[in-house]
């Protein structure tokens, strides 16, 4: 077998490397950096619940436009064609018709008189001098090939207030659909914030776990070196090794928690669970007070009047009030007018067409209910009870909303205080750990105290992270409680 030339082998290696590049890129996807506002925007765009609410909003807008057409006249075309194989026959037995005479342009009865000049009667019926005899015959009416066609316009004049009430109810329905979209959007934002800050919290907890493991590793190597020079014992090394194993286990749990939190955030955002994302953690920056001022929260006022669910209840009560007028309209007088222009052909009598003409027709209809055994009054009273129920529900739930708002406000205050206290404890733990390690290196502190100081620092750091995450979520829930999301 002959050896391939060197340039051929190089070309083959380059081709293989180029083919492996897509696989390498797939194996290590680039992380996507997202801020909280970007996460909210992505979730709002991909949420199926919000998409359904928006479709409902579009539907109600179309329904409202459809209701407006009830104010306008309706134009329509009509047509009727009749064909039947049957004819309508009538046998006429004939008879005699009296003949009138013309006297100076007027028709007067030509009555028979006797010699004395008196009118002659037959069974109480005056007798004429002359009669026209009509012979017996059969009259035939044929409806075959009869048709009519034309155009018409109808205009309601007064329908008992039904059209106006329906229009106002459609307006309310459109506003309620918009408020429902706002409500669903605020719920989506809350779920996004919960997943976002949970992921940030797990990232910070993993950083704390890594820092704790690094501190324990540093301590482990220091004690190991101290054993070599006879300044520590193997028992001391065993104590550090136990804490080292605990730090490793805590780090593994933190990594798993971070991965699960990232998958949860991807699920909320509508991204693949295998997507790699990185989020902005500036909300966890630690300053002298331990908190970052929230501009939205600082300008918020305690009020439930901007909450979409509260406004929904108000609109629901108004809708029920309008429904009373809508129900009442069925039992009030109704007036409408119609005009048409059409052409009619057909209806033959003895093979002569009787109808063969076009013309205008105007018609007005009036319906006045008189008596229906109290049906109208009962239905109106039932609609009024529904309105009273909606008002009662508004009063009841508004009180619960006020309570929820106060609870969320207190939760924000408590979370802020908890975060400040956790920050103070963390600073004390950092100072204590530094002093203990420095004194241990000088032989003035025991190993047990150093290990305890390290554990205390890790716990305080975790408490601080938990407190800040709780504060951020408390702010989000408060903003939702006052309708600012």
C-alpha positions as CSV (number, residue, x, y, z in Angstrom):
1,X,0.0,0.0,0.0
2,X,1.4,3.3,-1.0
3,X,1.6,6.3,1.4
4,X,-0.6,9.3,0.6
5,X,1.1,12.6,-0.1
6,X,1.5,14.9,2.9
7,X,-0.8,17.6,1.4
8,X,-3.6,15.0,0.9
9,X,-3.5,14.0,4.6
10,X,-3.5,17.7,5.7
11,X,-6.5,18.4,3.5
12,X,-8.4,15.4,4.9
13,X,-7.7,16.5,8.5
14,X,-9.0,20.0,7.7
15,X,-12.2,18.6,6.2
16,X,-12.8,16.5,9.2
17,X,-12.2,19.5,11.5
18,X,-14.8,21.5,9.5
19,X,-17.3,18.7,9.8
20,X,-16.9,18.5,13.5
21,X,-17.4,22.3,14.1
22,X,-21.2,22.2,13.9
23,X,-21.3,19.2,16.3
24,X,-19.0,21.1,18.7
25,X,-21.2,24.2,18.5
26,X,-24.3,22.1,19.2
27,X,-22.7,20.5,22.2
28,X,-21.8,23.9,23.7
29,X,-24.7,26.3,23.0
30,X,-24.2,29.9,23.7
31,X,-26.0,31.3,26.7
32,X,-28.6,33.9,26.2
33,X,-28.5,36.9,28.5
34,X,-31.9,38.2,29.7
35,X,-33.0,41.0,32.0
36,X,-36.2,41.0,34.1
37,X,-38.0,43.2,31.6
38,X,-37.0,41.0,28.7
39,X,-38.2,37.9,30.5
40,X,-41.6,39.6,31.1
41,X,-41.9,40.6,27.5
42,X,-41.0,37.1,26.2
43,X,-43.5,35.5,28.6
44,X,-46.3,38.0,27.7
45,X,-45.7,37.2,24.0
46,X,-45.7,33.4,24.4
47,X,-48.3,32.9,27.1
48,X,-51.2,30.8,25.8
49,X,-53.5,32.1,28.6
50,X,-52.8,35.7,27.6
51,X,-53.2,34.8,23.9
52,X,-56.6,33.4,24.7
53,X,-57.5,36.6,26.6
54,X,-56.5,38.7,23.6
55,X,-58.6,36.6,21.3
56,X,-61.5,37.2,23.6
57,X,-60.8,40.9,23.5
58,X,-60.8,40.9,19.7
59,X,-64.0,38.9,19.7
60,X,-65.8,41.4,21.9
61,X,-64.6,44.3,19.7
62,X,-66.2,42.6,16.7
63,X,-69.4,41.9,18.7
64,X,-69.6,45.6,19.5
65,X,-69.3,46.6,15.9
66,X,-72.0,44.0,15.0
67,X,-74.3,45.6,17.6
68,X,-73.8,49.1,16.1
69,X,-75.3,47.8,12.8
70,X,-78.7,47.4,14.6
71,X,-79.0,51.2,14.5
72,X,-78.8,51.2,10.7
73,X,-81.4,50.2,8.1
74,X,-81.2,46.7,6.7
75,X,-81.4,46.1,2.9
76,X,-82.4,42.8,1.4
77,X,-83.7,41.3,-1.8
78,X,-86.5,38.9,-1.9
79,X,-88.0,36.6,-4.5
80,X,-90.9,34.1,-4.6
81,X,-91.8,31.6,-7.4
82,X,-94.8,29.4,-7.4
83,X,-95.6,26.5,-9.7
84,X,-98.4,24.1,-9.2
85,X,-100.1,21.6,-11.5
86,X,-103.5,22.2,-9.9
87,X,-105.9,24.8,-11.1
88,X,-108.8,26.3,-9.1
89,X,-112.1,25.9,-10.9
90,X,-115.5,27.4,-10.0
91,X,-118.7,26.5,-11.7
92,X,-121.0,29.5,-12.2
93,X,-124.6,28.7,-12.7
94,X,-125.4,32.0,-14.6
95,X,-128.2,34.5,-13.8
96,X,-129.9,37.7,-14.9
97,X,-128.6,41.2,-14.2
98,X,-131.1,44.2,-14.2
99,X,-130.4,46.9,-16.8
100,X,-130.3,50.6,-15.8
101,X,-131.3,53.4,-18.1
102,X,-129.4,56.7,-18.8
103,X,-131.3,59.8,-17.8
104,X,-129.3,63.0,-18.4
105,X,-126.0,61.2,-17.8
106,X,-127.2,59.4,-14.7
107,X,-128.0,55.7,-14.3
108,X,-131.4,55.1,-12.8
109,X,-133.3,51.8,-12.3
110,X,-135.6,51.0,-15.3
111,X,-138.4,49.6,-13.1
112,X,-141.6,48.1,-14.4
113,X,-144.9,50.0,-13.5
114,X,-148.5,49.0,-13.7
115,X,-151.3,51.1,-15.4
116,X,-151.7,53.1,-12.2
117,X,-148.0,54.0,-12.2
118,X,-147.0,51.8,-9.3
119,X,-143.8,49.8,-9.2
120,X,-144.4,46.1,-9.7
121,X,-142.9,43.8,-7.1
122,X,-142.2,40.0,-7.2
123,X,-141.9,38.6,-3.7
124,X,-140.9,42.0,-2.4
125,X,-138.3,42.6,-5.0
126,X,-138.9,45.3,-7.6
127,X,-139.1,44.1,-11.2
128,X,-137.0,45.7,-14.0
129,X,-138.2,46.2,-17.5
130,X,-135.1,44.6,-19.0
131,X,-132.5,42.0,-17.8
132,X,-129.2,40.9,-19.2
133,X,-128.9,37.1,-19.0
134,X,-125.5,35.6,-18.0
135,X,-125.1,32.1,-19.2
136,X,-123.6,29.4,-16.9
137,X,-119.8,28.9,-17.2
138,X,-116.7,27.4,-15.4
139,X,-114.2,29.9,-14.1
140,X,-110.6,28.7,-14.0
141,X,-107.8,30.3,-11.9
142,X,-104.2,29.1,-12.7
143,X,-101.3,29.9,-10.3
144,X,-98.6,28.2,-12.3
145,X,-95.5,30.3,-13.1
146,X,-96.4,33.0,-10.6
147,X,-93.5,34.9,-9.2
148,X,-92.6,38.1,-7.4
149,X,-89.2,39.8,-6.8
150,X,-87.9,43.0,-5.4
151,X,-85.8,44.8,-2.8
152,X,-86.8,46.0,0.7
153,X,-85.4,48.1,3.5
154,X,-86.4,47.8,7.2
155,X,-85.7,50.3,9.9
156,X,-86.4,49.9,13.6
157,X,-87.9,53.1,15.1
158,X,-88.4,52.1,18.7
159,X,-87.7,48.7,20.1
160,X,-88.3,49.4,23.8
161,X,-84.7,50.4,24.3
162,X,-83.3,47.0,23.4
163,X,-80.9,48.3,20.8
164,X,-79.4,51.0,23.0
165,X,-79.2,48.7,26.0
166,X,-77.5,46.1,23.8
167,X,-75.0,48.6,22.5
168,X,-74.1,49.8,26.0
169,X,-73.7,46.2,27.2
170,X,-71.4,45.5,24.2
171,X,-69.3,48.6,25.3
172,X,-69.1,47.1,28.8
173,X,-68.1,43.7,27.4
174,X,-65.3,45.3,25.4
175,X,-63.9,47.0,28.5
176,X,-64.2,43.8,30.5
177,X,-62.3,41.9,27.9
178,X,-59.5,44.5,28.1
179,X,-59.5,44.4,31.9
180,X,-59.3,40.6,31.7
181,X,-56.3,40.8,29.5
182,X,-54.7,43.2,32.0
183,X,-55.5,40.7,34.8
184,X,-54.0,37.8,33.0
185,X,-50.9,39.8,32.1
186,X,-50.3,40.7,35.7
187,X,-50.6,37.1,36.7
188,X,-48.1,36.1,34.0
189,X,-45.7,38.9,35.3
190,X,-46.0,37.6,38.8
191,X,-45.1,34.0,37.7
192,X,-42.2,35.3,35.7
193,X,-40.8,37.3,38.6
194,X,-41.1,34.3,40.9
195,X,-39.2,32.1,38.5
196,X,-36.7,34.9,37.7
197,X,-35.8,35.7,41.3
198,X,-35.8,32.0,42.2
199,X,-33.2,31.5,39.5
200,X,-31.1,34.5,40.6
201,X,-31.3,33.2,44.2
202,X,-30.1,29.7,43.2
203,X,-27.2,31.3,41.2
204,X,-26.2,33.3,44.2
205,X,-26.5,30.3,46.5
206,X,-24.3,28.4,44.2
207,X,-21.7,31.2,44.3
208,X,-21.9,31.1,48.1
209,X,-21.5,27.3,48.0
210,X,-18.5,27.6,45.7
211,X,-17.0,30.3,48.0
212,X,-17.6,28.2,51.0
213,X,-16.0,25.2,49.4
214,X,-13.0,27.4,48.4
215,X,-12.7,28.6,52.0
216,X,-12.8,25.1,53.4
217,X,-10.3,23.9,50.8
218,X,-7.9,26.7,51.8
219,X,-8.3,25.7,55.4
220,X,-7.8,22.0,54.5
221,X,-4.5,22.8,52.8
222,X,-3.4,25.1,55.6
223,X,-4.0,22.3,58.2
224,X,-2.3,19.8,56.0
225,X,0.8,22.0,55.9
226,X,0.6,22.5,59.6
227,X,0.6,18.8,60.2
228,X,3.8,18.5,58.2
229,X,5.6,21.0,60.5
230,X,4.0,19.4,63.6
231,X,1.6,22.3,64.4
232,X,-1.6,20.3,63.9
233,X,-2.8,16.8,64.3
234,X,-4.6,14.3,62.0
235,X,-7.7,14.8,64.1
236,X,-7.8,18.5,63.1
237,X,-7.4,17.4,59.5
238,X,-10.3,15.0,59.9
239,X,-12.6,17.7,61.2
240,X,-11.8,19.9,58.3
241,X,-12.3,17.0,55.9
242,X,-15.8,16.5,57.3
243,X,-16.7,20.1,56.7
244,X,-15.1,19.8,53.2
245,X,-17.4,16.9,52.4
246,X,-20.4,18.9,53.6
247,X,-19.3,21.8,51.5
248,X,-19.1,19.6,48.4
249,X,-22.5,18.2,49.1
250,X,-24.0,21.7,49.5
251,X,-22.4,22.7,46.2
252,X,-23.9,19.7,44.4
253,X,-27.3,20.6,45.8
254,X,-26.9,24.2,44.8
255,X,-25.9,23.2,41.2
256,X,-29.0,21.0,40.9
257,X,-31.2,23.7,42.3
258,X,-29.8,26.2,39.8
259,X,-30.4,23.9,36.9
260,X,-34.0,23.2,38.0
261,X,-34.6,26.9,38.5
262,X,-33.3,27.6,35.0
263,X,-35.5,24.9,33.5
264,X,-38.5,26.4,35.4
265,X,-37.8,29.9,34.1
266,X,-37.4,28.5,30.5
267,X,-40.8,26.8,30.9
268,X,-42.4,30.0,32.0
269,X,-40.9,31.9,29.1
270,X,-42.0,29.3,26.6
271,X,-38.3,28.3,25.8
272,X,-37.0,24.8,25.4
273,X,-36.1,23.3,28.8
274,X,-32.6,22.6,27.5
275,X,-32.0,26.2,26.6
276,X,-29.0,27.9,28.3
277,X,-29.8,31.4,29.7
278,X,-28.1,33.9,31.9
279,X,-30.0,36.6,33.8
280,X,-29.2,40.1,35.1
281,X,-28.4,39.8,38.8
282,X,-28.1,43.5,39.5
283,X,-31.1,43.3,41.8
284,X,-28.9,41.4,44.3
285,X,-26.2,44.0,44.4
286,X,-25.3,44.7,48.0
287,X,-24.9,48.3,49.1
288,X,-24.6,49.8,52.5
289,X,-28.3,49.4,53.3
290,X,-28.5,45.9,51.8
291,X,-31.3,46.9,49.4
292,X,-31.7,48.5,46.0
293,X,-34.4,51.2,46.0
294,X,-37.4,50.2,43.8
295,X,-38.5,53.3,41.9
296,X,-41.9,51.8,41.1
297,X,-42.6,50.9,44.6
298,X,-41.4,54.2,46.1
299,X,-44.1,56.1,44.1
300,X,-46.9,53.6,44.7
301,X,-50.1,54.5,46.6
302,X,-52.3,52.2,48.6
303,X,-55.4,51.9,46.4
304,X,-57.3,49.0,44.8
305,X,-59.1,51.2,42.3
306,X,-56.5,50.4,39.6
307,X,-56.7,46.7,40.1
308,X,-58.1,45.0,36.9
309,X,-60.0,42.4,39.0
310,X,-61.7,45.2,41.0
311,X,-62.6,47.1,37.8
312,X,-63.9,43.9,36.4
313,X,-66.3,43.5,39.3
314,X,-67.4,47.1,38.8
315,X,-68.1,46.5,35.1
316,X,-69.9,43.3,36.0
317,X,-72.3,45.2,38.3
318,X,-72.8,47.8,35.6
319,X,-73.5,45.1,33.0
320,X,-76.2,43.6,35.3
321,X,-77.8,47.0,35.6
322,X,-77.9,47.5,31.9
323,X,-79.4,44.0,31.6
324,X,-82.4,45.2,33.5
325,X,-83.2,47.6,30.7
326,X,-82.5,45.0,28.1
327,X,-85.0,42.5,29.7
328,X,-87.6,45.2,30.1
329,X,-87.4,46.2,26.4
330,X,-89.1,42.8,25.5
331,X,-92.3,43.9,27.2
332,X,-92.5,47.5,25.8
333,X,-94.1,48.7,22.6
334,X,-92.0,48.1,19.5
335,X,-92.3,50.1,16.2
336,X,-90.7,49.5,12.9
337,X,-91.1,50.5,9.3
338,X,-90.4,48.8,6.0
339,X,-90.4,49.9,2.4
340,X,-90.0,47.7,-0.7
341,X,-90.1,47.9,-4.5
342,X,-91.0,44.8,-6.4
343,X,-92.5,43.2,-9.5
344,X,-95.2,40.6,-9.6
345,X,-96.3,38.4,-12.5
346,X,-98.8,35.5,-12.6
347,X,-102.3,34.5,-11.4
348,X,-104.2,33.7,-14.7
349,X,-108.0,33.8,-14.9
350,X,-109.4,32.1,-18.0
351,X,-105.8,32.2,-19.5
352,X,-105.6,36.0,-18.9
353,X,-102.7,37.2,-16.7
354,X,-104.1,39.3,-13.9
355,X,-100.8,40.4,-12.2
356,X,-98.2,42.0,-14.3
357,X,-96.9,45.2,-12.7
358,X,-94.2,46.7,-10.4
359,X,-94.7,49.1,-7.5
360,X,-93.7,50.6,-4.2
361,X,-94.9,49.3,-0.8
362,X,-94.6,51.0,2.6
363,X,-95.5,49.3,5.8
364,X,-95.3,50.1,9.5
365,X,-95.6,47.6,12.3
366,X,-96.5,48.2,15.9
367,X,-96.5,45.6,18.7
368,X,-97.9,46.5,22.0
369,X,-97.9,43.8,24.8
370,X,-101.1,43.9,26.8
371,X,-101.2,40.9,29.1
372,X,-98.8,38.0,29.7
373,X,-99.7,36.9,33.3
374,X,-96.9,39.1,34.8
375,X,-94.1,37.5,32.8
376,X,-92.4,40.8,32.1
377,X,-92.6,42.1,35.7
378,X,-91.1,38.8,37.0
379,X,-88.3,38.8,34.5
380,X,-87.4,42.4,35.3
381,X,-87.4,41.7,39.0
382,X,-85.1,38.7,38.4
383,X,-82.7,40.9,36.5
384,X,-82.7,43.4,39.3
385,X,-81.8,40.7,41.8
386,X,-78.9,39.7,39.6
387,X,-77.7,43.4,39.7
388,X,-78.0,43.4,43.5
389,X,-76.0,40.2,43.7
390,X,-73.3,41.7,41.6
391,X,-73.2,44.8,43.8
392,X,-73.0,42.7,46.9
393,X,-70.2,40.6,45.5
394,X,-68.3,43.9,44.6
395,X,-68.6,45.1,48.2
396,X,-67.5,41.8,49.6
397,X,-64.5,41.2,47.4
398,X,-63.4,44.8,47.6
399,X,-63.0,44.4,51.3
400,X,-60.9,41.3,50.7
401,X,-58.8,43.2,48.2
402,X,-58.2,46.0,50.7
403,X,-57.0,43.3,53.2
404,X,-54.7,41.7,50.6
405,X,-53.2,45.1,49.8
406,X,-52.5,45.9,53.4
407,X,-51.0,42.4,53.9
408,X,-48.7,42.9,50.9
409,X,-47.6,46.3,52.1
410,X,-46.7,44.8,55.5
411,X,-44.9,41.9,53.8
412,X,-42.7,44.4,51.8
413,X,-41.8,46.2,55.1
414,X,-41.1,43.0,56.9
415,X,-39.0,41.6,54.0
416,X,-37.0,44.9,53.8
417,X,-36.3,44.7,57.5
418,X,-35.4,41.0,57.3
419,X,-33.0,41.7,54.4
420,X,-31.3,44.6,56.4
421,X,-30.9,42.4,59.4
422,X,-29.5,39.5,57.3
423,X,-27.1,42.0,55.7
424,X,-25.9,43.1,59.2
425,X,-25.5,39.5,60.3
426,X,-23.5,38.7,57.1
427,X,-21.1,41.6,57.7
428,X,-20.6,40.4,61.3
429,X,-20.0,36.9,60.1
430,X,-17.5,38.0,57.5
431,X,-15.6,40.0,60.1
432,X,-15.7,37.1,62.6
433,X,-14.4,34.6,60.1
434,X,-11.5,36.9,59.1
435,X,-10.5,37.4,62.8
436,X,-10.8,33.7,63.6
437,X,-8.7,32.7,60.7
438,X,-6.0,35.3,61.3
439,X,-5.9,34.3,65.0
440,X,-5.8,30.6,64.1
441,X,-2.8,31.1,61.8
442,X,-1.1,32.8,64.8
443,X,-2.0,30.0,67.0
444,X,-4.4,32.1,69.1
445,X,-7.7,30.4,68.1
446,X,-8.9,26.8,68.0
447,X,-9.8,25.0,64.8
448,X,-13.3,24.3,66.1
449,X,-14.0,28.0,66.4
450,X,-12.7,28.6,62.9
451,X,-14.9,25.8,61.4
452,X,-17.9,27.2,63.3
453,X,-17.2,30.7,62.0
454,X,-17.0,29.3,58.4
455,X,-20.3,27.6,58.8
456,X,-21.9,30.7,60.4
457,X,-20.7,32.8,57.4
458,X,-22.2,30.3,54.9
459,X,-25.6,30.3,56.8
460,X,-25.7,34.1,57.0
461,X,-24.8,34.5,53.3
462,X,-27.7,32.1,52.4
463,X,-30.0,33.9,54.7
464,X,-29.1,37.2,53.1
465,X,-29.8,35.8,49.6
466,X,-33.1,34.3,50.7
467,X,-34.2,37.6,52.3
468,X,-33.4,39.7,49.2
469,X,-35.3,37.3,47.0
470,X,-38.3,37.4,49.4
471,X,-38.1,41.2,49.3
472,X,-38.1,41.3,45.5
473,X,-41.1,39.0,45.3
474,X,-42.9,40.9,48.0
475,X,-42.5,44.1,45.9
476,X,-43.9,42.3,42.9
477,X,-46.9,41.0,44.8
478,X,-47.6,44.5,46.3
479,X,-47.5,46.1,42.9
480,X,-50.0,43.6,41.7
481,X,-52.2,44.2,44.7
482,X,-52.5,47.9,43.9
483,X,-52.8,47.3,40.1
484,X,-49.4,48.7,39.1
485,X,-48.3,45.6,37.1
